[in-house]
Amino acid sequence: INNYVDEITARIDAQRTNRAGRLRTFIIKDADANAFTSGAGYVFIHGGLLATLENEAQLAMVLAHEIAHEDLGHVSAGMQQRQQIGLAGALAIG
């Protein structure tokens, strides 16, 4: 299954215009139906999600969705926003 997911990821990667770096996919042995990116080109898919998908197109859509988060910088933007909120909270308390 890892090779299968890697092959689909590679096909999506070949179509990206913003190729900041190599994509790596990981399957998490967990029953949750979830997928996410942690930034830096890492995409994680829970086994529970894989079990619910009916075909390759659905898997490609999930991967493309997470890769779009990666390409648009949503992970780093979210981290920066949380840091700013934490700083604002600390200043308000202090």
Salt bridges, closest charged atoms under 4 A:
ASP13 OD1 - ARG16 NH1 2.58
ASP13 OD2 - ARG19 NH2 3.42
ASP30 OD1 - HIS46 ND1 3.55
GLU56 OE2 - ARG11 NH2 2.64
ASP71 OD1 - ARG16 NH2 2.60
